[in-house]
Amino acid sequence: MIVLIDDEPRFIQPYVDSAESRGLTVRLLCSVAEVEAYLAESAPPPKCIVLDVMFPSDPGLPGSLTDRGMTTGMPLFASLRSRFPTVHIVVLTNSSSLAAKEFFRRQGECSLFYKTEVLPEEFGSVLEGIVCDRAHALLARLKECSPGHKEAKAFEGLCVELLEYLFVPPLARVVPQSARSDGHDIRDAVLPNSAGGYFWESIRREFDAKHVVVEFKNYAEAVGKDEVNQLRQYLGRKSLGRFGLLMSRRPPSESALTARSDAYDGQSILILFIDDSVVEELVDARSQGRDPSEILQDITERFEIAY
């Protein structure tokens, strides 16, 4: 069961419908009093809790503790975490409070989404991933997928699912097998980038990355300069931007690293290498409620410092 806590039932109903359309059971609580009554029950823990931040002032919570209802979700979170220490809590809010944002981002097993940035259908997918332990299933399939040409198609399909799990939302979607209008230059995947998070905004600004281009290489050996230059060719086009991901099974070769530096030096193109170990790190972050783009940011910074 998923417990959804929000004081605007009419507004939140599409999110409830999206979750229930996936076979998930949702219990909606619309006031602090209902939350307190729920916490007093001896029912088994929910699979996931969805929590708003802003609630009307409540006699049980002094205004000084909740900023007159603007940050009520913070003490509610503390009560929920005390009662359910291992349950994943998803904060879904319109709050612009920086204090609340920083508070929730410091918490373990907690994800933060803004209602203005995630559609009900997308949010339903997020909840399904948490409740059904999609992270474990994806990593298990990755380990079962053998490197080499024989399972190249299976690896491509799995990579599309991984990108959706990791980055949608905040990115809107994954467009697989994208080609130019003349049918040439078939990119394995493209993710339109209109997200508002720090990392995605920064690469859009610095690398004109209106889209994120991704190539998949299920090679048994490390990728080399040819694979980097193939992606570099795609990123040389104005319509896409100059940022891409190269997903492969092994860490890159020295020739790939040199070709990546040449692309950055010659055309201000940034390519990040995502091997199996990085995928595991990204998936682990997402499953624990952390933002996986922070890992991409860290990889970017390490490259820029060493460049």
SERO-4910 file (N, C-alpha, C, O; in steps of 0.05 Angstrom, whole numbers):
BEGIN
 pado doro    nc1    nc2    nc3   cac1   cac2   cac3    cc1    cc2    cc3    oc1    oc2    oc3
  Met    A     17    -24      0      0      0      0     17     25      0     39     26     12
  Ile    A      8     46    -14     21     72    -14      3     91      2    -21     93     -3
  Val    A     15    106     21      1    127     35      8    153     23     31    161     21
  Leu    A    -13    168     14     -9    194      1    -21    215     19    -45    214     25
  Ile    A     -5    235     27    -13    255     46    -13    282     32      8    293     25
  Asp    A    -37    293     28    -40    319     14    -66    331     22    -87    318     24
  Asp    A    -67    357     27    -91    370     37   -109    380     14   -130    393     19
  Glu    A   -102    374    -11   -118    382    -34   -126    358    -50   -114    352    -71
  Pro    A   -146    343    -41   -154    317    -54   -161    320    -83   -156    302    -99
  Arg    A   -174    342    -91   -182    345   -119   -158    348   -137   -157    337   -159
  Phe    A   -138    363   -127   -114    367   -143    -97    342   -145    -86    336   -166
  Ile    A    -96    327   -123    -78    304   -122    -91    279   -135    -77    259   -139
  Gln    A   -117    279   -140   -131    255   -150   -118    244   -175   -116    219   -177
  Pro    A   -110    260   -195    -97    248   -219    -72    231   -212    -67    211   -225
  Tyr    A    -57    239   -191    -34    224   -183    -43    197   -170    -30    177   -174
  Val    A    -65    198   -155    -76    174   -143    -85    155   -166    -79    131   -165
  Asp    A    -99    166   -186   -109    150   -208    -86    137   -223    -87    113   -231
  Ser    A    -64    152   -227    -41    141   -242    -29    118   -227    -22     98   -239
  Ala    A    -27    120   -200    -16     98   -184    -34     74   -185    -25     51   -188
  Glu    A    -60     79   -182    -79     57   -181    -81     43   -208    -87     19   -209
  Ser    A    -77     57   -230    -78     45   -257    -55     25   -261    -57      8   -278
  Arg    A    -35     26   -244    -13      7   -245    -17    -15   -225      2    -31   -220
  Gly    A    -40    -17   -213    -46    -39   -194    -37    -33   -166    -37    -51   -149
  Leu    A    -29     -8   -160    -20     -1   -134    -44      9   -117    -62     22   -127
  Thr    A    -44      2    -91    -65     10    -73    -57     36    -59    -34     37    -48
  Val    A    -74     56    -59    -67     82    -48    -87     89    -25   -111     85    -29
  Arg    A    -77     98     -3    -93    109     19    -88    138     21    -65    146     25
  Leu    A   -107    155     17   -104    184     17   -111    196     44   -133    191     55
  Leu    A    -93    211     56    -97    226     81    -95    256     75    -76    265     62
  Cys    A   -115    271     84   -118    299     76   -115    319     98   -121    343     94
  Ser    A   -105    311    121   -102    330    143    -81    319    163    -75    296    163
  Val    A    -70    337    179    -52    329    200    -65    310    219    -53    290    228
  Ala    A    -91    315    225   -105    297    244   -108    269    232   -105    249    247
  Glu    A   -112    266    206   -114    240    194    -87    226    194    -86    201    198
  Val    A    -66    241    191    -39    229    193    -34    219    221    -24    197    225
  Glu    A    -41    235    241    -37    226    269    -53    202    275    -43    184    289
  Ala    A    -78    200    265    -94    176    270    -82    152    256    -82    130    267
  Tyr    A    -71    156    232    -58    134    218    -34    124    233    -30    100    235
  Leu    A    -18    142    244      6    134    258      0    119    284     16    104    294
  Ala    A    -24    124    294    -33    110    319    -42     81    314    -45     66    332
  Glu    A    -46     75    288    -55     48    281    -32     28    284     -8     36    285
  Ser    A    -39      2    285    -18    -18    286    -16    -34    260     -8    -57    259
  Ala    A    -24    -20    238    -24    -33    212      5    -37    203     23    -23    213
  Pro    A     10    -56    184     37    -60    174     47    -35    159     31    -19    150
  Pro    A     73    -32    157     84     -8    144     76     -7    114     73    -27    101
  Pro    A     72     17    104     65     20     75     90     14     58    113     15     69
  Lys    A     86      9     33    109      5     15    123     32      9    147     32      3
  Cys    A    107     54     10    118     80      3     99    101     15     75     96     18
  Ile    A    110    124     21     94    147     31     99    171     13    122    177      7
  Val    A     78    184      4     80    208    -11     70    231      6     48    230     17
  Leu    A     87    252      9     81    273     28     83    301     15    102    307      2
  Asp    A     62    317     20     63    345     12     78    361     34     82    351     56
  Val    A     85    386     28    100    402     48     81    423     60     83    428     84
  Met    A     64    435     44     47    457     54     20    447     62      6    434     46
  Phe    A     12    452     87    -14    446     98    -25    470    112    -10    487    121
  Pro    A    -52    472    115    -63    494    131    -53    492    160    -47    470    169
  Ser    A    -52    515    173    -44    514    201    -61    494    217    -85    492    212
  Asp    A    -49    480    236    -63    460    251    -58    464    281    -36    471    289
  Pro    A    -79    461    297    -76    466    326    -55    448    339    -44    455    359
  Gly    A    -50    425    327    -31    406    338     -2    414    332     16    403    345
  Leu    A      2    432    313     29    440    306     30    471    307     17    484    291
  Pro    A     46    482    325     48    511    327     59    524    302     76    512    288
  Gly    A     49    548    296     58    562    272     88    567    271     99    567    249
  Ser    A    100    570    294    129    575    294    145    550    284    167    553    275
  Leu    A    132    527    287    145    502    278    141    496    248    156    481    236
  Thr    A    120    508    237    113    502    209    113    526    191    104    524    168
  Asp    A    123    549    200    123    573    184     95    579    174     90    584    151
  Arg    A     75    577    194     47    583    188     36    564    167     20    572    150
  Gly    A     44    539    168     34    519    149     50    515    124     46    496    110
  Met    A     70    533    119     85    531     94    105    507     94    113    497     73
  Thr    A    113    498    118    132    476    120    122    454    138    138    441    152
  Thr    A     96    450    140     85    430    157     96    402    151     98    385    169
  Gly    A    103    397    126    113    371    118    139    363    133    145    339    135
  Met    A    154    383    143    179    376    156    175    362    183    186    340    187
  Pro    A    158    372    201    153    357    226    137    331    220    140    311    234
  Leu    A    120    332    200    106    307    193    125    286    183    123    263    190
  Phe    A    145    295    168    165    276    158    179    263    182    184    239    183
  Ala    A    186    279    203    200    269    226    183    248    240    193    227    249
  Ser    A    157    253    242    139    233    255    137    207    239    138    185    250
  Leu    A    135    211    212    133    187    195    159    171    195    158    147    196
  Arg    A    182    185    195    207    171    195    212    156    221    223    134    221
  Ser    A    203    168    243    205    154    269    188    129    270    197    108    281
  Arg    A    164    130    258    146    107    258    155     86    237    152     62    242
  Phe    A    165     95    214    172     77    192    201     84    183    205     98    163
  Pro    A    221     75    197    249     84    192    260     75    165    279     88    155
  Thr    A    250     54    153    261     44    128    243     49    104    251     41     81
  Val    A    220     61    107    201     64     85    210     89     68    217    110     79
  His    A    209     86     42    216    108     24    194    129     25    171    123     21
  Ile    A    202    154     30    183    176     30    189    194      6    211    204      3
  Val    A    168    198    -10    170    215    -34    156    242    -27    132    242    -21
  Val    A    171    263    -28    159    290    -23    150    301    -50    166    304    -69
  Leu    A    125    307    -52    113    318    -77    100    345    -69     80    345    -55
  Thr    A    110    367    -79    102    393    -68    104    415    -89    116    412   -110
  Asn    A     91    437    -82     95    462    -97    110    483    -80    113    506    -88
  Ser    A    120    474    -57    134    492    -39    159    504    -51    174    490    -64
  Ser    A    163    530    -47    187    543    -56    207    547    -34    227    562    -37
  Ser    A    202    535    -11    219    539     13    246    526      8    248    502      4
  Leu    A    268    542     10    295    532      7    302    514     31    316    495     29
  Ala    A    292    522     55    297    507     79    286    479     76    299    459     83
  Ala    A    261    477     65    249    451     62    264    434     41    268    410     44
  Lys    A    272    448     19    287    434     -2    312    422      9    318    398      4
  Glu    A    328    437     24    353    427     35    348    406     56    363    386     57
  Phe    A    327    409     72    321    389     92    315    362     80    327    342     88
  Phe    A    298    361     60    290    335     48    313    323     32    315    299     30
  Arg    A    329    339     19    351    328      4    373    317     21    390    302     11
  Arg    A    373    323     47    393    311     65    384    285     76    399    271     89
  Gln    A    359    278     72    347    254     85    353    229     68    353    230     43
  Gly    A    357    207     82    359    181     68    332    170     61    312    176     74
  Glu    A    331    153     41    306    141     32    284    162     27    261    158     36
  Cys    A    292    183     14    273    205      9    278    217    -18    301    224    -25
  Ser    A    257    221    -34    259    234    -60    243    260    -59    223    261    -45
  Leu    A    251    279    -75    237    305    -76    229    311   -105    246    312   -122
  Phe    A    203    316   -109    193    323   -135    174    348   -132    161    351   -111
  Tyr    A    174    364   -153    156    387   -153    133    382   -171    136    372   -193
  Lys    A    109    389   -162     84    383   -177     84    397   -204     72    387   -223
  Thr    A     98    419   -206     99    434   -232    118    420   -252    117    427   -276
  Glu    A    134    401   -243    154    389   -261    149    359   -267    164    348   -282
  Val    A    129    347   -254    124    319   -259     94    314   -264     77    322   -248
  Leu    A     88    301   -286     60    295   -293     51    271   -277     67    255   -268
  Pro    A     25    268   -273     14    245   -258     24    219   -269     31    200   -254
  Glu    A     24    216   -296     33    191   -308     62    185   -302     69    162   -297
  Glu    A     79    206   -303    107    202   -296    110    195   -267    127    178   -260
  Phe    A     94    208   -250     97    202   -221     87    174   -215     99    161   -197
  Gly    A     67    165   -228     58    137   -225     81    117   -231     84     97   -217
  Ser    A     96    123   -251    119    106   -259    140    107   -237    152     86   -231
  Val    A    145    130   -225    164    132   -203    155    115   -179    172    100   -168
  Leu    A    130    116   -172    120    101   -150    121     71   -156    128     55   -138
  Glu    A    115     63   -180    116     35   -188    145     25   -185    149      3   -176
  Gly    A    164     42   -193    192     34   -191    201     29   -163    216     11   -157
  Ile    A    191     46   -144    198     43   -116    185     19   -104    198      2    -91
  Val    A    159     16   -108    144     -6    -96    152    -33   -107    154    -53    -92
  Cys    A    158    -34   -132    164    -60   -145    194    -66   -145    203    -85   -157
  Asp    A    210    -49   -132    239    -52   -131    251    -55   -159    265    -74   -165
  Arg    A    244    -36   -176    254    -37   -203    284    -35   -205    296    -46   -223
  Ala    A    297    -22   -185    326    -19   -185    339    -47   -185    357    -52   -200
  His    A    330    -64   -166    342    -90   -164    337   -106   -189    355   -121   -198
  Ala    A    314   -104   -201    308   -120   -225    325   -110   -249    335   -127   -264
  Leu    A    329    -84   -252    346    -74   -274    375    -82   -271    387    -90   -291
  Leu    A    385    -81   -247    413    -88   -243    417   -118   -247    438   -127   -257
  Ala    A    397   -134   -239    399   -163   -243    399   -169   -273    415   -186   -282
  Arg    A    383   -155   -289    383   -159   -318    409   -150   -330    418   -162   -350
  Leu    A    421   -129   -320    446   -119   -330    468   -141   -326    484   -146   -344
  Lys    A    468   -153   -303    488   -174   -298    484   -199   -315    503   -212   -322
  Glu    A    459   -204   -322    452   -227   -339    458   -222   -368    460   -241   -384
  Cys    A    460   -197   -376    464   -190   -404    494   -193   -411    510   -177   -401
  Ser    A    501   -212   -428    529   -217   -434    540   -196   -454    526   -189   -473
  Pro    A    564   -185   -449    576   -166   -469    581   -181   -495    587   -205   -495
  Gly    A    578   -166   -517    583   -178   -543    560   -173   -562    538   -164   -554
  His    A    565   -178   -588    545   -172   -609    519   -187   -605    498   -177   -612
  Lys    A    520   -212   -595    497   -229   -593    474   -216   -577    451   -218   -584
  Glu    A    481   -201   -556    461   -189   -538    461   -159   -540    452   -145   -522
  Ala    A    470   -149   -563    471   -119   -567    443   -107   -565    439    -86   -553
  Lys    A    424   -120   -578    397   -109   -578    384   -110   -550    370    -91   -542
  Ala    A    389   -131   -536    379   -133   -509    391   -111   -491    377    -99   -475
  Phe    A    417   -106   -495    430    -85   -480    419    -57   -487    415    -41   -469
  Glu    A    413    -52   -512    401    -27   -520    374    -23   -507    368     -1   -496
  Gly    A    357    -44   -507    331    -41   -494    333    -37   -464    318    -21   -453
  Leu    A    352    -51   -452    356    -47   -423    366    -19   -417    358     -7   -397
  Cys    A    384     -8   -434    394     19   -429    372     40   -431    371     59   -415
  Val    A    353     36   -449    330     54   -451    314     53   -425    307     74   -414
  Glu    A    310     30   -414    295     27   -389    311     40   -366    299     53   -349
  Leu    A    337     36   -366    354     48   -345    352     79   -347    350     92   -326
  Leu    A    354     90   -371    352    119   -373    325    130   -363    324    150   -350
  Glu    A    304    115   -370    277    123   -361    276    122   -330    265    140   -317
  Tyr    A    286    101   -318    286     98   -289    302    119   -276    294    130   -255
  Leu    A    325    126   -287    344    144   -274    336    174   -277    338    189   -259
  Phe    A    327    181   -301    325    210   -308    297    219   -316    295    243   -322
  Val    A    277    202   -317    250    210   -325    231    205   -301    227    182   -295
  Pro    A    220    225   -288    229    253   -290    255    257   -275    264    239   -261
  Pro    A    269    280   -278    258    306   -288    258    309   -318    242    326   -329
  Leu    A    275    294   -333    272    296   -362    246    283   -370    235    265   -357
  Ala    A    235    292   -393    208    285   -400    205    257   -411    186    243   -405
  Arg    A    225    248   -427    222    222   -439    248    213   -452    267    229   -454
  Val    A    250    188   -460    272    178   -476    262    171   -504    242    157   -507
  Val    A    275    182   -524    268    177   -552    288    157   -563    311    165   -569
  Pro    A    281    131   -566    301    112   -576    303    112   -606    285    120   -620
  Gln    A    327    104   -616    332    102   -645    324    127   -660    307    126   -678
  Ser    A    335    149   -652    329    175   -665    347    179   -689    371    175   -687
  Ala    A    336    188   -711    351    193   -735    346    220   -746    326    233   -741
  Arg    A    365    230   -762    361    255   -777    339    252   -797    331    230   -803
  Ser    A    330    274   -807    308    274   -827    315    259   -852    298    248   -866
  Asp    A    341    258   -859    350    244   -883    355    214   -878    363    199   -896
  Gly    A    349    205   -853    353    177   -847    380    169   -838    385    146   -831
  His    A    399    188   -839    426    182   -831    431    188   -801    413    200   -788
  Asp    A    454    181   -791    462    187   -763    441    178   -744    428    195   -731
  Ile    A    437    152   -742    417    141   -723    429    140   -695    447    125   -689
  Arg    A    419    158   -678    428    158   -650    413    137   -634    389    133   -638
  Asp    A    426    124   -615    413    102   -600    391    113   -583    369    101   -581
  Ala    A    395    137   -571    374    149   -554    379    179   -552    402    188   -551
  Val    A    357    194   -550    359    223   -545    339    229   -523    316    220   -523
  Leu    A    348    246   -503    330    255   -482    327    285   -484    346    299   -478
  Pro    A    304    295   -492    300    324   -492    305    336   -464    295    325   -444
  Asn    A    320    358   -464    328    369   -438    315    396   -432    324    417   -441
  Ser    A    293    395   -418    279    420   -409    276    420   -379    259    434   -368
  Ala    A    292    403   -365    289    400   -336    300    425   -322    317    439   -332
  Gly    A    290    429   -297    298    452   -282    319    447   -261    327    466   -247
  Gly    A    328    422   -258    349    416   -238    375    429   -244    381    436   -267
  Tyr    A    392    432   -224    418    446   -228    435    434   -250    444    448   -267
  Phe    A    439    408   -250    457    395   -269    446    399   -298    461    407   -315
  Trp    A    421    393   -302    410    394   -329    409    423   -339    414    428   -362
  Glu    A    403    442   -322    404    470   -330    432    479   -337    437    493   -356
  Ser    A    452    469   -322    480    478   -326    490    467   -353    504    481   -367
  Ile    A    484    442   -360    494    432   -385    479    444   -409    490    447   -431
  Arg    A    453    451   -404    439    464   -426    451    492   -431    453    500   -454
  Arg    A    459    505   -410    471    532   -413    499    530   -424    506    545   -442
  Glu    A    516    513   -413    544    512   -420    549    498   -447    567    506   -462
  Phe    A    533    477   -453    538    461   -477    515    463   -497    513    446   -516
  Asp    A    498    482   -494    474    485   -512    459    459   -514    448    452   -535
  Ala    A    458    444   -492    447    416   -492    417    417   -490    406    411   -469
  Lys    A    404    424   -512    374    422   -512    366    393   -511    343    386   -504
  His    A    384    375   -519    379    346   -518    404    332   -508    426    343   -511
  Val    A    400    309   -495    422    292   -487    423    268   -505    404    253   -507
  Val    A    446    265   -519    449    243   -538    463    220   -524    484    224   -511
  Val    A    453    195   -528    465    172   -514    470    150   -535    454    144   -552
  Glu    A    494    139   -533    502    116   -550    506     92   -532    517     94   -510
  Phe    A    498     68   -541    501     43   -526    521     25   -540    518     20   -564
  Lys    A    540     14   -526    560     -4   -537    563    -28   -519    575    -26   -497
  Asn    A    553    -50   -528    554    -75   -512    579    -91   -518    578   -115   -521
  Tyr    A    602    -77   -520    627    -90   -528    639   -105   -504    636    -97   -481
  Ala    A    652   -128   -510    666   -143   -490    692   -128   -482    702   -131   -460
  Glu    A    703   -112   -501    727    -97   -496    720    -68   -490    697    -60   -494
  Ala    A    739    -53   -482    735    -24   -476    730     -9   -501    741    -15   -522
  Val    A    712     11   -500    708     28   -523    733     44   -529    749     50   -511
  Gly    A    736     52   -555    760     67   -563    753     93   -576    731    103   -573
  Lys    A    772    104   -591    769    130   -603    747    131   -624    733    151   -627
  Asp    A    743    108   -638    723    108   -660    695    112   -648    679    126   -660
  Glu    A    689     99   -626    663    102   -613    658    130   -603    637    141   -604
  Val    A    680    142   -592    678    170   -582    674    189   -606    657    207   -604
  Asn    A    688    184   -628    686    202   -651    658    199   -664    648    219   -676
  Gln    A    647    176   -663    619    172   -674    600    190   -658    584    204   -670
  Leu    A    601    189   -632    584    206   -616    591    235   -619    573    252   -620
  Arg    A    616    241   -622    625    269   -627    612    280   -652    605    304   -653
  Gln    A    610    263   -673    598    272   -698    569    281   -694    560    301   -705
  Tyr    A    554    265   -678    526    272   -673    524    298   -657    507    315   -663
  Leu    A    543    302   -639    541    326   -621    552    351   -635    550    373   -623
  Gly    A    562    348   -659    570    372   -674    547    387   -687    552    407   -700
  Arg    A    523    377   -684    500    389   -697    485    408   -678    481    402   -655
  Lys    A    479    432   -688    467    453   -671    441    444   -658    436    452   -635
  Ser    A    425    428   -671    399    422   -661    399    405   -635    379    404   -621
  Leu    A    422    392   -630    423    374   -607    437    386   -583    428    384   -561
  Gly    A    460    399   -588    477    408   -566    502    392   -565    506    373   -581
  Arg    A    519    398   -546    546    387   -545    551    370   -520    573    370   -509
  Phe    A    531    355   -512    534    338   -488    522    310   -494    499    308   -504
  Gly    A    538    289   -487    528    263   -492    538    242   -472    558    248   -458
  Leu    A    525    219   -471    533    197   -454    540    173   -472    525    167   -491
  Leu    A    562    160   -465    569    135   -479    568    112   -459    585    110   -441
  Met    A    547     96   -462    543     74   -443    555     48   -454    549     40   -476
  Ser    A    573     37   -439    587     12   -447    591     -6   -423    584      2   -400
  Arg    A    602    -29   -427    605    -49   -406    630    -45   -390    631    -52   -366
  Arg    A    651    -34   -402    677    -32   -389    685     -2   -387    675     14   -403
  Pro    A    703      4   -369    714     32   -369    728     37   -396    737     19   -409
  Pro    A    729     63   -404    740     69   -431    770     64   -433    785     64   -413
  Ser    A    779     60   -457    808     57   -462    822     84   -462    809    104   -461
  Glu    A    849     83   -463    864    108   -464    858    123   -489    857    148   -489
  Ser    A    854    109   -512    849    123   -537    821    137   -535    818    158   -547
  Ala    A    802    125   -521    776    138   -517    778    163   -500    766    183   -506
  Leu    A    794    161   -479    798    185   -462    812    208   -477    805    231   -474
  Thr    A    831    201   -494    845    221   -510    825    234   -530    825    258   -534
  Ala    A    809    217   -543    789    227   -563    769    245   -549    760    265   -560
  Arg    A    761    238   -524    742    254   -509    754    282   -503    740    302   -505
  Ser    A    780    282   -495    793    308   -490    796    324   -515    793    349   -514
  Asp    A    801    311   -538    803    326   -564    776    339   -571    775    361   -581
  Ala    A    754    324   -566    727    335   -571    722    359   -554    710    379   -563
  Tyr    A    729    358   -529    725    380   -510    742    404   -518    733    427   -517
  Asp    A    767    398   -526    786    420   -533    778    433   -560    779    457   -562
  Gly    A    770    416   -579    766    427   -606    738    439   -610    735    458   -625
  Gln    A    717    427   -598    690    436   -603    674    441   -578    650    446   -579
  Ser    A    687    442   -555    673    445   -529    650    424   -526    628    430   -517
  Ile    A    656    399   -534    637    377   -532    645    361   -507    669    354   -503
  Leu    A    625    355   -491    630    339   -467    617    312   -469    592    310   -473
  Ile    A    632    291   -467    622    263   -467    629    250   -441    652    250   -432
  Leu    A    608    238   -427    613    224   -403    611    194   -408    593    185   -422
  Phe    A    630    179   -397    630    150   -400    614    137   -377    619    142   -354
  Ile    A    595    120   -385    578    106   -365    581     76   -368    568     64   -385
  Asp    A    599     64   -352    603     35   -354    585     22   -333    570     35   -319
  Asp    A    587     -4   -330    569    -19   -312    572    -10   -283    552     -8   -269
  Ser    A    596     -3   -275    600      5   -247    586     32   -242    576     37   -220
  Val    A    587     50   -262    574     76   -259    544     72   -259    529     85   -244
  Val    A    534     54   -276    505     48   -276    496     39   -249    475     48   -239
  Glu    A    511     21   -236    504     11   -209    503     34   -189    485     35   -172
  Glu    A    522     53   -191    522     76   -174    498     94   -178    486    103   -159
  Leu    A    491     98   -203    468    115   -210    442    102   -200    425    116   -188
  Val    A    438     76   -205    414     62   -197    412     62   -167    390     65   -156
  Asp    A    434     57   -153    434     57   -124    425     84   -113    409     86    -94
  Ala    A    435    106   -125    427    133   -117    397    137   -120    383    146   -102
  Arg    A    387    130   -143    358    133   -149    341    117   -130    321    126   -120
  Ser    A    349     92   -125    333     75   -107    332     85    -79    314     79    -64
  Gln    A    353    100    -71    354    111    -44    342    139    -42    343    152    -21
  Gly    A    331    149    -64    318    175    -64    337    198    -70    329    221    -69
  Arg    A    362    192    -76    381    213    -83    379    219   -113    369    203   -128
  Asp    A    388    243   -121    387    251   -149    411    240   -164    433    248   -158
  Pro    A    406    221   -183    429    209   -197    445    230   -214    468    225   -221
  Ser    A    432    252   -221    447    272   -237    470    284   -220    489    296   -232
  Glu    A    469    282   -194    491    291   -177    516    275   -183    538    286   -181
  Ile    A    513    250   -190    536    233   -197    547    242   -224    571    243   -227
  Leu    A    529    248   -243    539    259   -268    554    285   -264    574    291   -277
  Gln    A    543    302   -246    557    327   -240    585    322   -229    604    336   -236
  Asp    A    587    302   -211    613    295   -199    632    285   -221    656    293   -220
  Ile    A    623    269   -239    640    259   -261    649    282   -279    672    283   -287
  Thr    A    631    301   -284    637    324   -300    659    341   -286    678    349   -299
  Glu    A    655    346   -261    674    363   -246    702    350   -245    722    363   -248
  Arg    A    703    323   -242    729    309   -241    743    311   -268    767    314   -269
  Phe    A    727    309   -290    740    312   -316    750    340   -320    773    344   -329
  Glu    A    734    360   -313    742    388   -317    767    396   -300    784    411   -309
  Ile    A    768    385   -276    791    391   -259    817    378   -270    838    390   -269
  Ala    A    814    353   -281    837    339   -291    845    347   -319    867    341   -328
  Tyr    A    827    362   -333    832    368   -361    856    387   -364    863    394   -387
***
